[in-house]
Amino acid sequence: MKTLFIDEEIKYIGSQLAPHWIYKNFKIQGNAIVAFCGECEVKLTEMVDIEDVINNEPIYSKYMLSFISEQFNIELVEGVFRQRLLICCIKEALEARGFKVRRSGDDLFVDDKKLSVSIATKSVTSVLIHTGVNILSEGAPIAVSGLESDMGIKNIKEFAVDVMERYAEEIDDIVLASTKVRGV
């Protein structure tokens, strides 16, 4: 799996969760995960999570670290497993830095405040995953924790690269492990 941290700020509005967005914008073909920072504002009309639409819960963060992954030749259930694996990689990266993090499904919490948002969906050609981790907690519509504002993590790029490397290694290792067994 290929990884890239995008240095330019990008406002995540939901439309980036689209087939070949990574390839079209960053010339990375195939399975990939990218990360970038910026404001996050996903209106109900752009929401993929139908439960959030029904509950009238748009997403907003003044400043968020976003991960987008596109993975080919898998079904949605496997994509959700991979989404949960990404959440676990984020949790492990935070715990390695001394933080206590609670996971509930695809959500992370610090001090009982929500740290992340995440969704996995299926396109015609691939599974797409977006996971956002608050950098700043100010201005959010609910009580949230932020990597910088509440946890003191200043080098967001270093953190993002660590998470992407952990995730890519896990995915690559899982695929490799599947090639070393004989059928029974």
N, C-alpha and C positions, 0 to 999 in steps of 0.2 A: 504494500500500500504506500502510495506517495503522500508526502506531507508538505505543507507550505504555510508559513506565517506571512500574512499580507500586512505590510507596514502602513499602508494608507488606511485612513479611517473610512469605514463603510457603515452607513445607516442600514440596519437590518429591518426590512419591512415585510418579509415573508415571500416576496416574489423571487428571492434568491434560492428558495427551495424548489428548484426546477431542474429537469434533466439537462445535463451537459453545461450547467452554469459554470462549474469549475473549469471545464475544458474550453468553453467559449471565451471566458474572461482571463484565464491564467495559463492556457495551453498545456494543461495537465490532463492527459487522456487515461482512462481506466479508473480503477479503484483509488480513491484519494480522500484525504481529509485536509481542510484548510481552516485557518483561524484568523480572525481579525477583530478589532475593537471599534466601537461606535455606539451611537444611540440605537435603541431597539424600540420600534413602534409597529406592532402588527395589529391592524384593524380587523374587525370581525369579517369583513369581506375577503381578506387574505388568509384567514385562519384555516389551517388544515385539521386541527383538533375540533371535531364536531361538538364534543362535550363543552369546550370553552365557548363555542358559538351559542349553544343552547343556554348556557349559564350567563351569557352576555359578559364574558371576561376577556376583553382585549388585553394584549401584553404591552407593557411599557417599561423601559429602563433608560434612565438618563445616559448611562454608559455601561456597556456590556461587552464581555468577551464572547464572541460567537464562534462555534465550530460548525462547519457544514461538511458532511461526508456524502459521497455518492459511491455506491457499490453495485456492481453488475452481477447478473446470473445467480441471484438469490431471491427467495420469496419474502413476503412481508413478515411472516413470523420470525424467520431468521434475521431479518432486518431489525426487528424489535429486540431480539436477543443481543444483536450487535450494538444497538442503542444503549441497552442496559450495561453492556460491557464498557462502553465509553463513559457512562456515569460512574461505574466502578473505578475506572482509570483516573477520573478526576478526583474521586474520593481518596484513592490511594495517594495521589500526588499531594493532596492537602494534608493527609495524615502523616506523610513523610516529612512535612514541614511543621509538624507538631500540633495540628488542629484536630479538634474532635468534630466529626461530621456524621450526621445521621442520613441514611438513605431510606426512602420510601418509594418503591417502584422506580420511576425514572426521575424522581425529585431528590435534591440534596438540601439539607437544612443545617444551619449553624446557629446555635443558641435558640433553637425552635423558630428561626426565621428562615424563610425560603431563600435559597442561594441560586437556584437554577430553574430553567424551563427546558423542556425537551420534547421532541416529536420525531417519529419515524413514519414515513409514508412510502407508497409504491407509485412509481411512474410507469409509463409504458415500457421503458428500457432498464430501469434500475430501482434500487431502494435509496431513498434520500433521508438523511438525518440532520436535524438542526438541534444543537444544544447551546443554550446561552447561560453564561454565568455572570451574575451582577458584579461589576467592578465598584460602582458607587451605589449606595442604598437610598440616597436622597431622591425624592420625587416619584418613587414607585407607588402604585395605587394600593399596595398591601405591605405589611411588615416584611422586609427582606434584609438579608445580609449581603455585604459587598466585599470582594477580595481585597480592595485597597482601603475603603472607608472603614470597614469593621475588622478586617483581619490583618491589615498592615502590609499586604503583599504589594510591593512597589514595582517589581519587574514582571509585568504581565506577559510580555513576550517570552521570557524565560519559562514562566509557568506554562504557557500555552504550548511551547515546543516540547516541554517535558511530557505533557498530557498526550500530545499527538504521537510522540515517539513510543510511549507506553502502549497506546492503542494500536498503532501500526505493527509493533512487534507482536502483540497478542494475536491480531488477525492473521498476520503472516505465519505465526507459529501454529495456529489452529489449522490453517490450510495445509501446512507442511505435515503436521501430525496425521492428517487424514490420508496422506500418501504412503505412510510407512506400515500400514496394517494389511493383512491379507483377509479376504472375505471368508466367511464361514457359512 
